């Protein structure tokens, strides 16, 4: 199950001290997310070299078909990594489960550094996907365990901020450094991640689940900024006691009534799973990840007056800014309104990009509008980064009933990898068959249709207390 500490203000401590360690913990665990973002961003600037006659690959220049596999095989790894690292985090604790993600990420960069043919790149991308699936599965669990509910949306959004920051790093390094220098530099990130997370205590919930009561109390004190027992407030004591009760109830429930198929047949469970799967599909079928992955090729096709790699860096920077906006607004404006704004804006940006490409293909004089492709895609990425990209992972745990939250999260996260594979595999083929404008219009149509589901089915979950018995049911 996904577990969330009960919100409590620590009156005796300054607001900064009471939240500082929560932010430090979120930053430390997301170092690995930064590395994974760079792995995602590696494809766009590297493909032109791999497709050139000067490539070092013994299998020769990469074809369009092979390029689609390089882009999409990462998703196979995601299907493996999400349940594997989720299980490790649940069984051995969030911190150890997270630290093990460094292994496939190290292996990915070694495959890029030492690989001599396209099949080595496929293997590396699968390994990168294993780490990425683990990140999407385990980091939200860790954040949910340590975060005050008033900070849950903000700290949860940090995952996508660092992911987008990593994509930008991948674009910049790929554009300005030699091919083999990039993986040599990036090998430092998983090592830094392990070093940064070692001083962190295990989450209070994981320790209580292991019956390590004293360590659980000290862990909660750490994440609430309490340095000594004399600083413990009544609010802190109530939070700890309620967390103990939640763990005990779950243990009793598991012993008396193990999770079964009937638990997924209740109306709240079905609605929560439906919303979770829908949000993950929208996350990928909006096309944002595909645009980032193949951005250099898109700009080359669009006829932008900027070089493809420079255009890609600009788009990645815009994406990072958009996620920062979401980070600042998610716990103030709310999840639903940001998702609606994001989806409508993304649809409009994709449509305008397709319109430009269509007019250009049909011989219209667009010499005065050569900056439109970069503007359209920047607008698209900005708006998608405000909602579609970060918020599904925040909302997911808030709409699933508590009993099925763990399995439901795994199912939903697996949908991200499955749909990402479809989109990344088909995207370059669609651009070849129905051209850029047709591809953009297909993605735009999906976003327009998604608006109705967001309006009438997805609830607002801002500020929900997930540790009451029926909180998740109320959210749905």
N, C-alpha and C positions, 0 to 999 in steps of 0.2 A: 504494500500500500504506500501511497505518497503521504507524507506526514508533515504537518506544519505547526510550529510552535504557536501558542496563543499569544495574541498581541498584548503587550503590557508596557507601560511607560515606567522607567526607573526614575522616580522623582528626585532621589538624592544625588543623581549624577547629572552632569551637563548633557544637553542633547547631543553634542558632538561626541562625547565619550561613550554614550549609550549606543551609538550607531557606528562608530568608527571601525570596530572590529568586524562588523557585518560587511562593510564596504571592503575592508582589507581582505576578508575571506573571499568575497565575490571576485575581486580583482585577481587574487592569486590563482584561483581555480580556472579563471578564464584566460590565463596565459596560454594554455593548451588550445583554447578556441582561436586565439590569434594565430597560432601555428597552422591550425586547420584552415582558417580563412586564406592564409598564404598558399596552402595546397590547392584550394579552389581557384585562387587567382593565378596560379602558375600556368594554367592551360592557355589562357588567351595570349600572353606575350610569347609563349614557347612554341605554339603551333606553327607560326610562319617559319621558324628555324627548322623544326622537325619536318615540315613539308617541302623544304628547299633541297636543292641538289647537294648542298654543303652539309647536310645532316650527318652525324656520326653513326647513325643506326645502320647495322649491317643488313637489315631488311629493306633498306632504301627509304626514299622520301615517303612520308605518311600520306595515305590517300584520304579522300573524304570519308569513306566507310571506316577506316581505321581511326580517323580523328573523332568520329562519332562514338566509337568504342572507348577511346581515351577519355572523352568527356563523361560517358555514362557508366563505365564500370565501377566508378566510385560508389554507385548506388547499391551494387551487390554487397559491398562491404558494409554499407549502412544497415542492410537487412540482418547481417550477422552481428554487427557491433551493438545495435540497440538492445536486443534481448540479452546478449552476453554480458555487457558491462552493467546493464540494469540489474541482472541477477547477482553479479559480483558485488555491486554496491549495496544491495539489499542484504546479502548474506554476510559479507565481511566488513561492512561499514562504508559510508560514502567516501571517506578520504582515500582509503586503499583502492576502492573501485575506480575512483578518478585517476589516481596515480598510475594505474596499470594502462591507462589510455596512452601514456607516453610511448609504450612499446611499439604499437602499430604506426604511430606517427614517425618515430625514428626510422622504422623499417621502410616507410614510404620514401623519405628523403634519401636513404641509402640506395634504394632502387633507382631513383632518378640520377644519383651521382655515379653509380657503378653500372647501370644498365646499358647494354649494347644493342638491344633490338626492341622492337615495338612490344613484344610479349612481356618483357621486363617492365615496361611502362604500365601495361594492363595489370600486372601483379601489384605494382606499387599503388596504383589507383584503388584497387580493391582494399589494400591495407589502409590507405588513407580514409576510405569509406568506413572501415571498421572503427577507426578512431572517431570519425565524425558521428557515427551512430551512437557510440558511447557518450560523446559529449552532449548530444541532444537528449539522451535518456538520463544520464547521471547528474549533470550540472543542475538542471531544474529541481531534481530531488534534493540536492545539497542546499540550494538557495531556499527552497521551501522549508527545509528543516531549521535554518538559522535565522530567517528573516522575520522581523516584525511585520504584521500584515499591512501596516501603512507604507512599508518599503518594499513589499513583495513584488509589485509591478515594476518598480524602478530597478531593483537588483536583478529581477528576471530578464529585463530588457538589456542588461549589460552583456548577456551572452551574444546577442545579435550585434551589439555595438562592436565588441571585440572581433566577432566573425567578419564584419564588414571592414574593420580596421586591418585585419589580416589580409583580406582580399586586396585592399589598397597597397599594403606592403608587398604582396605578391606581384602586383602590376608594376610597381616602381622598381623592385629588384629585377624583375624579368626584362624590363625595358632598358635599364642602365647597366646591368652587370652581365658578364658572360654566362652562358647556359650552365656550366658546371660550377660557377661560383655561388649561384642561388641556393642549391641544396646544401652546400658546405656552410653557408651562413645560417640557414634555417635549422640545421641540426642542433643549434644551441637552444632553441625554444623549448623542446620537451625536457631537456636537462634543467633549464631554468625553472620550468613548471614544477618538477619534482622537488627541487630545492626550496621553492617558495611555499609549497603546500606542507612540507614536513613539519614546520612549527605549529600548524593549525591543529586544534584538538578535533577529535571525531565529533560529529554532530550529537546534540543531546538526545535526540530520538534513538539514534543507532546504539548509543551507550545504554539507554534505558532498556532497549530491546534485548541487550546482552546481560541485563541485570547488574550493570556497573553503575550503581546509583550515585556514589560519591563523585565519580568522574563525570557523570552526566550533569550533576549540579555545577561542577567547576567549568564544564564546557558552556553551559548556559550563562554562567557568570561572565565568561570570556566574551561571548557574543553579545552580551548586554552591557559590557563595559564596567563590570563590577569587580573591583580589585581584591576586596576582602569581605569576609562574612558580615562584618559590622556595617557594610554598606547596603546589605540586602534590604530592599523595601518590601512592604506587604504585597505590592503588586507583583514583584518578582517571585515571592513565595507562592502566590496564587497561580502564577503562570507555570511554575515548576510542578505544583501539585496537580494542576489540570492536565499537564502533559503526561504525568505518571498515570493518571486515570485513563487517558486516551490509550496509552500503550497497554495497560492492563485489560481494558475492554477489548482491544483488538486481539490480545492473546487468548482471552476467554472465548471470543467469537470464533477465532480460528480453531480452537480445541473443540468447541461445541457444534460449530456450524461452518465447516470448511467451504471455501468458495466453490460454487457449482454453477452449472448452466442456468439454473433458474434465477440466479442473481443478475444475469445479463438480460433477462426477459422482463424485468420491471420497467415501467414507463420512464422513471428518471434515468435508469441505466441506458435504455435504448436511445432516449433523447440526448443524453450526455455523449454517448459514443457517436451518434449521428453528427452532432455538432463538432466533436473532436476530429472525426475523419474528414468532414467537410472543410474545416479550417486548414488541415494539413494538405488537402488536395488544392485548395485555393492558394496556399503558400507556394506551390510549385507550378500549377497551371496558369498562374498570373504571368509566368515567363521570366520573372526577375532573375532567378539563378541562371537560366539559360542565356539571358542577355549578358550577364556578367561573364559567364564562361566563354562565350563566343563573341565578346564585344568587339575585339579587333577585326574579326571577319565581318561583323555587321556594319561597322563603319567603313570598311573597305567596299562593301556592296552598296552602301548608301551614297557614296560620292561626297562625303564630308570633306571640307577644305582643310581639316586638321589630319595629322597622321593617325592611323588607327590606334597605335599604342598610347599616344598622348590623349586621344579622345577617351580611351578606356580608363586612364588614370583620373581624368576629370569626372567621369561617371562614378567611379569607385569613391572618390572624395565626396561627391554629392550624396551617395548612398550612406556614407558615414555620418554626414550632417543630418540626413533625414532620420536615421536611427537615434541620433542625439536628441532631436526634437521629440521623438516618441518617448525616450527616456525621461525627459523633463515633464511631459504632459500626461503620461499614462495613469498616474495616481491622482491626477487633478481633474482632467476632463472625463476620463473613463475609457474603457476598452471599446465599447460598441461604436461610439461616435467616431473614434479614431479609425476603426476598421472601415466604417462607411466612407469617410473622407478619403481614405487611402485607396479603397477599391474603385470608387468613382474616378478619382484622379488618375489612377493607373490605367484604367480603361480609356480615358480621354487621351493620355499621352501615347499609348500604343496605337490608337486610331490615327492620330495626327502623323505619327512616324510612317504608318502604312500608306496614308494619303500622299505624303511627300514621295515615297518610293514609287507608288503607282503613277503619279504624274510624270516623274522622271523617266520611268520605263516607257511611257507613251509619248515621249519626245517634247514635253512642255519645257519652256525656257525657265529654269529655276535658278539662274545664275545669281539672282539677288537674294536667294534664300538658302545659300550653302551652309549657313550655320544652323538651319532648322533641325537637321538630324541630331546634333549634339544637344540642342535645346530640348527637343522632344524626349530623347532618351534620358536626359538628366532629370526632366520633370517626372517622367515615369518612375525612375529609380528613387527619386526623392519621395514621391507619394507612396510607393510601395514600402519604402523603409520606415514610414511613419506608422504603418499598421500591419499590412499583409505579411511582411517578413518577420517582425519581432513578436507580435502579440498572440498568434496562435499558441506559442509555447507557454505564454503566461496564462491564457484563458483555459488551456487544456485541463490543468489540475483543478480549476475552479468550477468546471461544469460536470465533472465525473463524480458520481456518488462514491463515498469514501471506501466502501468495501471492494469496488472494482477498479479503484483509481490506479493501482499499480499495473494490473493487466491491461486496463483500458489505455493507459499511457503508452505501453509497449505496442499495442495494436495501432494506435494513432501515429506514433513515431515511425512505425514500419511503413505506414502509408506514405510518409514523406519520401522515404528511400524508393519505394515502388514507383510513385508518380514522378519523382525526379529522374529515375532511369528512363521512363517513357519520354519525358520532355527532352532530356539531354540527348537521347539517342535519335529522336525524330527531328529535333530542331535543325541541324545542318542539312538533313535530307529534305525537310519541308522548304527550307530556303532555296534548295536546288530545284525542287519540283514546282512549288507554287510561288516562288520568289519571296523577297523580303516583305512586300506589301501583303501578300496572302497570309504569311505567317503572323504578322503583327495583327491583322484583323481577326484571325482565329482566336488569339490570346485576348484581344480586346473584347470580343463577344462573350468569352467565358467570364471575364470580370464584370461585365454589365449584368449578366444573368445572376451572378453571385450576390449582387446588391439586394435582390429580393429575399434571398435566404437570410442575409444578415439583418434585414429590416424586421422580418416576421418570425424568425426562429431563434436566433442567437440572443441570449439575455445579456444584460449589463451585470458584471460580476465585481465591479470595483468595491473594495473594502469588505468583501465577504470573509467571515471568520470560518476557516476550513476545519477547525478542530471541534466544533460542536457536532453533536450526533447527526443532525439533519441539515447541516450547512450546505453540503453539496446538493442535496435534494432541493433546497430552496433556490440554489443557483440555477437549477434547470426548471 
